[in-house]
Amino acid sequence: MTTLPATEWTQREDLAALVDALGAENLRWVGGAVRDTLLGGTAKDIDAATIHLPEAAIELCRAAGIRTVPTGIDHGTITALLQHGPVEVTTLRHDVSTDGRRATVAFASDWREDAARRDFTINALYAHPETLEIADYFGGLADLSARRVRFIGDASQRIREDHLRILRYFRFQARFGDQLDEEAIDACRELASTLGELSRERVAMELLAILGLPDPARTVALMQDCGVLGIVLPEARANERACLSALIAQEGSQNAAPDPIRRLAALVPPIRSLAEAVAVRLRLSRAQRARLVCAAERGAEDAGDPRGLAYRESLACARDRLLLEGHAIDELDGWEAPRFPLKGGRIIARGVAPGPEVARIMQAIERRWVDEGFPGPERIDALLDAALEAR
C-alpha cells in the first residue's frame, strides 16, 4: 500500500475542517497536489473530488461555516474559500459526449469512473484525506516512478476528446518525463492538425506554460519533430530553436528567471511584422505584445548602453533584448530609470515661444542626457545653454 507523505498541506487545519464538513469517505485529494507531493515537490493548488453533488457540497460547507463560490458549477466544481487558500471541489464525473474542444459531463458516484476521464495516469491518483492511502486505478504510481507521461486508455481517443491534450502532454513531458511514451508521441504526431480547431487563447495559454518551464528546449524540439510546433507557431524554424537553447543558457548563467514571452521571442525571427502577427494570432495582452515586438527589434548595438536602452524602451524589453543577444544584464540589476529633469517651462522662460521648437529642444537635450549616462542638474543647465546658443 502506498500512502501520501504527511506534509504541511496534508496537516492544515482548514483542510481538516473541509473534510469534516463533507465526510472523509466522501472526499479524496486528487491531481497535482498528490502527484507533486509524491515526487517530493511542493503542492501549489489543492484539488478535491467528492461524491456529493455540487448543491449538496455547498450546503454542507455552509453548515460548517465554510464559504464557497460556484466557480464551475455546471461542470460540478465549487471553490471552498479556506483560511490558507482556496480548494476546488469537484463532483465525480464521466463524459457523456466530447467534440475535441469541450465535453458534456454527467455526475458519477464511482471513483474509478471519475479517474477514467482524466488525461494522464500520473494525474489520476487519489489520496484518502485521513489515512493518506493512494488509490491508483491506471498505473500512475509506476509511471511516476519511471518518470513517464502516459495517457489513460487509448492516446488517440483521449486526444480526440480534447485536442488541447496534445499540448498538455508536452507540458507534462517537459516537467515530469524522462522516458518517452511512443503511443503518446505517435498520437500527438497523427492528430497535430486538430490543434487548429482550438481557440487561440487556449493554445496560447498552454504554449506559454510550456515555455515558462525551467528548460523546455528539448520538449520544444520534440514538438517540432512531431509537427505540433508548426501548427501553433509556424514561424519557428531550426535557427530559432537554437536561439531558444542559447537564451535558456544565458538565463541560467545570469540568474534570470525563466520568462515565457522572452522565450517566445527567441522562437520568432527578429522581424517586427512577424512578432506583431504572432501576438495577434495568440491573442496576447497589450503588455505581452509590446514586449514581443520590442524584442524583435533587437540588435548588436543594444550591448553598448544597456541603461539607455532600458530608458528608451523599458526595463523588461532591455533585459529581453540583451539576453536574447547574449549580452550581460548586470548593469540593470536594481536600477530604476531616472526622470528627465528638464521641463518645457524652463525653455519658454529663456525666450523660446511655446510650440514645436520647445519640444525639439527638449528631445535633443534628452538624447544627449541619456547618451551621457543621465548626468546631474549642472550638466542639464549646460546642455540647455548650448542648445539655445545653437538656435
Backbone torsions as a table, in degrees:
resi	resn	phi	psi	omega
1	MET	NA	130.0	177.1
2	THR	-100.3	135.0	178.0
3	THR	-122.5	153.7	177.3
4	LEU	-74.1	131.6	177.0
5	PRO	-60.4	140.9	176.1
6	ALA	-70.5	120.5	179.8
7	THR	-127.9	-178.9	-178.2
8	GLU	-58.3	-42.4	-175.4
9	TRP	-72.5	-33.2	-179.4
10	THR	-70.5	-14.0	-179.1
11	GLN	-108.4	12.9	179.5
12	ARG	-66.8	134.6	-179.8
13	GLU	-66.7	-34.5	-178.7
14	ASP	-70.4	-31.8	175.1
15	LEU	-70.1	-37.0	177.0
16	ALA	-61.7	-36.9	178.1
17	ALA	-65.9	-37.2	177.0
18	LEU	-65.7	-41.0	178.3
19	VAL	-63.0	-42.5	178.1
20	ASP	-60.8	-38.8	-176.9
21	ALA	-68.2	-41.9	-174.8
22	LEU	-95.7	-19.9	-179.4
23	GLY	96.7	128.7	-175.3
24	ALA	-61.7	-32.0	-179.4
25	GLU	-81.8	-7.3	-177.5
26	ASN	-104.2	3.7	-172.9
27	LEU	-142.5	144.7	173.4
28	ARG	-138.3	142.3	168.9
29	TRP	-76.3	141.3	-174.0
30	VAL	-150.3	158.4	171.8
31	GLY	88.6	-144.3	-170.3
32	GLY	-60.0	-37.9	-178.4
33	ALA	-63.9	-41.3	178.7
34	VAL	-67.4	-49.8	-178.7
35	ARG	-58.0	-50.5	-174.7
36	ASP	-68.7	-35.1	177.4
37	THR	-66.1	-40.2	177.1
38	LEU	-63.1	-28.9	178.2
39	LEU	-84.7	-1.4	-179.5
40	GLY	85.2	11.1	-179.5
41	GLY	-93.1	-170.1	-179.7
42	THR	-101.0	130.6	177.6
43	ALA	-79.6	130.4	179.7
44	LYS	-97.2	-68.9	-179.4
45	ASP	-100.8	133.1	179.2
46	ILE	-99.1	123.6	178.4
47	ASP	-119.8	147.1	179.3
48	ALA	-131.4	149.4	171.4
49	ALA	-113.5	146.3	-178.0
50	THR	-142.5	153.4	175.4
51	ILE	-82.9	-11.7	-179.8
52	HIS	-71.1	141.7	170.1
53	LEU	-67.6	155.5	-175.2
54	PRO	-53.9	-45.9	-177.8
55	GLU	-62.8	-38.9	178.5
56	ALA	-67.4	-40.0	178.3
57	ALA	-62.3	-40.6	178.0
58	ILE	-61.4	-45.4	-178.3
59	GLU	-65.8	-41.9	179.3
60	LEU	-64.4	-39.9	176.9
61	CYS	-65.8	-42.4	179.6
62	ARG	-60.4	-42.2	-179.9
63	ALA	-63.3	-27.6	179.7
64	ALA	-92.7	4.6	179.8
65	GLY	78.9	21.9	179.9
66	ILE	-104.1	122.4	178.2
67	ARG	-75.9	145.0	177.7
68	THR	-133.5	158.9	175.6
69	VAL	-128.2	131.0	-179.1
70	PRO	-79.3	66.2	-170.6
71	THR	-63.7	-34.5	179.5
72	GLY	-146.7	48.7	-169.3
73	ILE	-63.2	-29.0	178.5
74	ASP	-62.9	-26.6	177.6
75	HIS	-106.9	13.6	172.8
76	GLY	91.4	11.0	-174.8
77	THR	-109.4	129.1	168.7
78	ILE	-122.3	160.4	177.5
79	THR	-116.1	121.5	176.1
80	ALA	-87.1	124.3	-177.1
81	LEU	-91.7	97.8	-175.5
82	LEU	-102.2	166.8	-174.4
83	GLN	-60.1	-39.9	-174.8
84	HIS	-104.9	19.2	175.0
85	GLY	133.4	150.6	-178.1
86	PRO	-70.8	152.6	176.9
87	VAL	-130.5	125.8	175.2
88	GLU	-82.2	128.5	179.6
89	VAL	-118.4	120.0	-174.7
90	THR	-122.3	131.8	176.9
91	THR	-66.3	142.1	176.6
92	LEU	-53.5	140.6	-173.6
93	ARG	-140.0	162.5	164.3
94	HIS	-140.4	152.9	-178.0
95	ASP	-77.2	134.2	173.6
96	VAL	-93.9	-44.8	177.4
97	SER	-153.0	152.2	178.1
98	THR	-140.8	153.7	177.8
99	ASP	-132.6	15.0	179.8
100	GLY	93.7	-17.3	-179.2
101	ARG	-120.3	-30.8	-179.8
102	ARG	-151.1	161.1	-178.8
103	ALA	-125.3	144.6	168.2
104	THR	-98.7	125.4	-173.9
105	VAL	-117.4	158.1	171.2
106	ALA	-126.8	151.2	-178.7
107	PHE	-76.4	150.1	-176.4
108	ALA	-129.8	176.6	179.1
109	SER	-131.5	8.4	-175.7
110	ASP	-116.8	126.8	-175.9
111	TRP	-63.0	-40.9	-179.3
112	ARG	-64.4	-39.0	179.2
113	GLU	-62.5	-39.5	176.9
114	ASP	-65.2	-41.8	-179.9
115	ALA	-63.4	-34.1	-175.1
116	ALA	-65.7	-21.7	-178.5
117	ARG	-91.0	-5.2	179.1
118	ARG	-77.4	166.4	-171.3
119	ASP	-80.6	-56.4	-172.7
120	PHE	-117.7	150.6	-177.9
121	THR	-58.8	-35.6	-177.3
122	ILE	-73.7	-11.0	176.6
123	ASN	-99.7	3.1	-176.5
124	ALA	-116.1	42.1	177.6
125	LEU	-106.8	125.7	-174.8
126	TYR	-111.8	132.6	-179.7
127	ALA	-114.1	128.8	175.4
128	HIS	-65.6	132.9	-172.4
129	PRO	-69.2	-18.5	180.0
130	GLU	-106.3	-51.1	-179.1
131	THR	-80.4	-19.3	-176.4
132	LEU	63.5	15.3	176.7
133	GLU	-67.4	138.0	-177.7
134	ILE	-92.2	129.2	169.8
135	ALA	-99.7	120.3	-175.9
136	ASP	-125.1	107.0	-173.2
137	TYR	-92.9	-18.3	-171.4
138	PHE	-135.0	26.0	175.6
139	GLY	79.1	25.1	-178.5
140	GLY	-66.4	-33.8	-179.9
141	LEU	-64.9	-42.5	178.0
142	ALA	-65.3	-39.9	178.6
143	ASP	-66.4	-37.8	178.7
144	LEU	-64.5	-42.0	179.2
145	SER	-65.1	-36.6	-179.6
146	ALA	-85.3	-1.7	-175.7
147	ARG	54.1	53.4	-178.7
148	ARG	-123.8	130.4	177.3
149	VAL	-99.3	116.7	-174.2
150	ARG	-133.3	135.1	176.6
151	PHE	-67.0	150.5	171.0
152	ILE	-79.1	122.6	-179.3
153	GLY	76.0	-151.0	-176.7
154	ASP	-76.7	120.9	-174.6
155	ALA	-60.3	-44.9	-179.0
156	SER	-61.9	-41.9	179.3
157	GLN	-64.0	-40.5	-179.5
158	ARG	-65.5	-35.5	177.7
159	ILE	-71.4	-38.0	177.5
160	ARG	-63.8	-27.9	176.8
161	GLU	-69.8	-37.9	-179.4
162	ASP	-150.7	105.5	-175.3
163	HIS	-62.3	-26.3	-178.6
164	LEU	-64.3	-16.6	179.4
165	ARG	-62.3	-19.7	174.4
166	ILE	-61.7	-52.2	-179.5
167	LEU	-68.8	-34.9	176.1
168	ARG	-62.7	-38.2	177.8
169	TYR	-58.8	-47.3	-178.0
170	PHE	-68.0	-33.5	177.0
171	ARG	-65.1	-45.1	179.9
172	PHE	-70.9	-32.6	176.1
173	GLN	-62.7	-41.9	178.8
174	ALA	-64.8	-34.2	-177.5
175	ARG	-82.4	-42.2	-167.7
176	PHE	-123.5	-11.2	-169.2
177	GLY	-91.4	126.2	166.1
178	ASP	-102.4	-46.9	175.9
179	GLN	-86.5	150.1	172.8
180	LEU	-97.5	135.4	174.3
181	ASP	-91.8	110.6	-172.9
182	GLU	-63.0	-35.1	177.8
183	GLU	-62.2	-42.6	179.4
184	ALA	-64.8	-45.1	-179.7
185	ILE	-61.9	-45.0	179.9
186	ASP	-62.0	-40.2	-179.6
187	ALA	-67.8	-40.8	178.6
188	CYS	-64.2	-40.3	178.7
189	ARG	-65.4	-44.3	-177.9
190	GLU	-64.0	-37.7	-171.3
191	LEU	-109.0	16.0	-177.5
192	ALA	-54.9	-38.0	-176.2
193	SER	-64.1	-20.9	-178.9
194	THR	-67.8	-17.2	177.5
195	LEU	-61.9	-25.6	178.4
196	GLY	-66.7	-13.1	-179.9
197	GLU	-88.3	-8.2	-176.4
198	LEU	-87.8	161.0	175.7
199	SER	-66.5	148.2	-178.6
200	ARG	-63.8	-34.4	-178.9
201	GLU	-63.5	-41.3	-179.5
202	ARG	-67.2	-41.4	178.3
203	VAL	-63.3	-45.8	-179.1
204	ALA	-62.0	-41.5	-179.4
205	MET	-58.4	-46.6	-179.0
206	GLU	-71.8	-40.3	179.9
207	LEU	-61.6	-45.0	179.6
208	LEU	-67.9	-33.5	176.7
209	ALA	-63.9	-38.8	176.6
210	ILE	-64.6	-48.0	-176.6
211	LEU	-67.2	-22.0	179.7
212	GLY	-83.1	-4.1	179.2
213	LEU	-73.4	160.9	-174.7
214	PRO	-51.8	-48.9	-179.7
215	ASP	-146.7	87.0	-177.6
216	PRO	-90.9	9.4	-171.7
217	ALA	-60.0	-45.5	-179.0
218	ARG	-64.6	-38.4	179.4
219	THR	-68.7	-39.1	176.8
220	VAL	-62.2	-39.8	176.7
221	ALA	-63.0	-40.1	177.6
222	LEU	-65.0	-39.3	177.0
223	MET	-61.1	-40.1	179.6
224	GLN	-69.0	-41.1	179.4
225	ASP	-63.3	-29.2	-179.6
226	CYS	-89.4	0.0	-179.7
227	GLY	81.4	7.2	-178.1
228	VAL	-80.0	-44.6	-179.1
229	LEU	-63.1	-34.6	179.3
230	GLY	-64.4	-23.7	177.0
231	ILE	-81.5	-46.1	-174.2
232	VAL	-87.6	-24.0	-179.7
233	LEU	-147.9	73.5	-175.6
234	PRO	-64.0	-16.1	-179.9
235	GLU	-70.0	-23.6	-175.5
236	ALA	-70.4	133.3	177.2
237	ARG	-129.6	178.9	-177.5
238	ALA	-58.1	-39.6	179.7
239	ASN	-61.4	-39.0	-179.4
240	GLU	-71.0	-33.4	174.6
241	ARG	-60.8	-41.0	177.4
242	ALA	-64.7	-36.2	178.2
243	CYS	-64.3	-38.5	178.0
244	LEU	-63.2	-45.6	179.4
245	SER	-61.2	-42.1	179.0
246	ALA	-64.9	-39.8	178.8
247	LEU	-63.3	-45.7	-179.6
248	ILE	-60.1	-38.0	177.1
249	ALA	-65.0	-41.8	177.4
250	GLN	-63.0	-44.4	178.6
251	GLU	-57.8	-43.2	-179.4
252	GLY	-66.1	-42.8	-176.8
253	SER	-72.4	-23.1	-178.3
254	GLN	-110.2	14.2	177.2
255	ASN	55.0	38.3	176.7
256	ALA	-94.4	131.4	-178.5
257	ALA	-65.4	144.7	175.9
258	PRO	-56.6	138.4	-179.0
259	ASP	-136.6	119.7	-174.8
260	PRO	-66.0	-34.4	-180.0
261	ILE	-69.8	-41.3	177.1
262	ARG	-62.0	-40.4	-179.6
263	ARG	-72.2	-33.0	172.8
264	LEU	-61.9	-40.2	177.9
265	ALA	-60.9	-33.1	178.7
266	ALA	-67.3	-27.6	-177.7
267	LEU	-88.4	-10.1	-179.2
268	VAL	-106.3	128.0	177.1
269	PRO	-52.0	142.2	-175.5
270	PRO	-72.9	67.9	178.9
271	ILE	-128.7	123.2	-173.7
272	ARG	-54.5	-45.9	-176.1
273	SER	-63.3	-36.2	178.0
274	LEU	-68.2	-42.7	178.6
275	ALA	-61.4	-41.3	178.3
276	GLU	-63.5	-41.4	-179.4
277	ALA	-64.5	-41.1	178.2
278	VAL	-64.2	-44.7	-179.2
279	ALA	-60.2	-41.0	179.4
280	VAL	-68.4	-45.3	-176.8
281	ARG	-63.4	-38.1	-178.3
282	LEU	-87.7	0.7	178.9
283	ARG	55.8	45.7	178.5
284	LEU	-69.1	156.7	176.9
285	SER	-68.0	167.4	-179.8
286	ARG	-59.8	-42.6	-179.3
287	ALA	-66.7	-41.1	178.5
288	GLN	-64.5	-41.8	179.4
289	ARG	-62.7	-42.3	-179.7
290	ALA	-61.2	-42.2	179.5
291	ARG	-66.5	-42.3	-178.8
292	LEU	-63.5	-43.0	180.0
293	VAL	-67.9	-42.0	179.5
294	CYS	-62.9	-41.0	179.4
295	ALA	-64.2	-31.2	-179.8
296	ALA	-68.5	-16.4	-178.8
297	GLU	-97.2	17.5	-178.5
298	ARG	-66.5	157.8	178.6
299	GLY	-162.9	167.3	-176.8
300	ALA	-61.0	-27.2	-177.1
301	GLU	-69.5	-13.9	-178.8
302	ASP	-60.6	-31.2	-175.2
303	ALA	-67.7	-22.0	-174.8
304	GLY	-67.1	-30.2	-175.6
305	ASP	-149.5	76.2	-177.0
306	PRO	-57.5	-40.7	-177.7
307	ARG	-72.7	-34.9	174.6
308	GLY	-64.0	-39.6	176.9
309	LEU	-62.0	-44.0	-179.9
310	ALA	-64.9	-36.0	178.8
311	TYR	-67.7	-43.1	-176.4
312	ARG	-73.6	-36.6	-175.1
313	GLU	-103.3	-78.4	174.2
314	SER	-179.6	160.9	-180.0
315	LEU	-63.6	-41.8	-179.8
316	ALA	-63.1	-44.6	-179.1
317	CYS	-65.4	-39.6	179.8
318	ALA	-62.9	-43.7	177.7
319	ARG	-62.4	-41.8	178.4
320	ASP	-59.2	-51.4	-174.9
321	ARG	-65.2	-41.1	-179.9
322	LEU	-65.3	-45.0	179.3
323	LEU	-65.0	-40.3	179.6
324	LEU	-64.8	-30.3	179.4
325	GLU	-92.5	-1.1	178.1
326	GLY	79.8	26.5	-178.9
327	HIS	-104.2	160.1	-178.7
328	ALA	-71.3	145.3	178.3
329	ILE	-115.7	9.2	-174.1
330	ASP	-64.3	-27.5	178.7
331	GLU	-65.3	-18.5	-178.3
332	LEU	-95.7	-8.0	-178.5
333	ASP	-65.3	119.8	178.6
334	GLY	73.9	4.7	-177.0
335	TRP	-90.7	139.3	174.3
336	GLU	-120.2	135.8	-178.8
337	ALA	-63.7	129.1	178.0
338	PRO	-74.3	162.3	176.8
339	ARG	-90.1	132.3	178.5
340	PHE	-62.2	120.2	-170.0
341	PRO	-81.1	-11.9	-175.3
342	LEU	-86.0	131.8	177.1
343	LYS	-110.1	153.0	-179.0
344	GLY	-61.0	-29.0	-179.1
345	GLY	-61.2	-33.7	179.0
346	ARG	-66.7	-35.3	179.8
347	ILE	-71.6	-41.3	177.7
348	ILE	-62.8	-39.3	179.5
349	ALA	-63.6	-20.4	178.6
350	ARG	-91.1	9.9	172.7
351	GLY	103.3	6.9	178.1
352	VAL	-90.7	129.0	-178.8
353	ALA	-67.8	141.0	177.9
354	PRO	-55.4	139.9	178.8
355	GLY	143.6	-160.1	-175.1
356	PRO	-59.7	-30.4	-178.3
357	GLU	-64.4	-36.1	177.8
358	VAL	-63.4	-46.5	179.8
359	ALA	-62.3	-41.1	-180.0
360	ARG	-61.7	-44.9	-179.7
361	ILE	-64.7	-43.3	179.3
362	MET	-61.2	-43.4	-178.9
363	GLN	-64.7	-40.4	179.9
364	ALA	-65.1	-43.0	179.1
365	ILE	-67.1	-38.7	-179.9
366	GLU	-63.2	-40.4	178.7
367	ARG	-61.1	-44.9	178.5
368	ARG	-63.1	-41.7	-179.4
369	TRP	-61.1	-42.7	178.1
370	VAL	-67.9	-46.3	-178.8
371	ASP	-60.4	-31.1	-178.3
372	GLU	-89.7	5.7	175.3
373	GLY	85.3	30.1	174.1
374	PHE	63.1	58.6	-179.7
375	PRO	-68.6	172.1	-174.1
376	GLY	-80.6	-172.2	-173.3
377	PRO	-59.2	-37.0	-178.0
378	GLU	-62.1	-38.8	179.6
379	ARG	-70.7	-34.8	176.0
380	ILE	-60.8	-43.3	178.2
381	ASP	-60.0	-42.6	-178.9
382	ALA	-67.3	-39.4	178.7
383	LEU	-65.7	-38.2	177.9
384	LEU	-65.9	-43.8	178.4
385	ASP	-59.0	-43.4	-178.3
386	ALA	-66.1	-39.6	-179.8
387	ALA	-65.5	-40.0	-179.7
388	LEU	-71.2	-35.4	178.3
389	GLU	-68.6	-28.4	-176.8
390	ALA	-84.5	-1.8	-178.5
391	ARG	-66.4	NA	NA
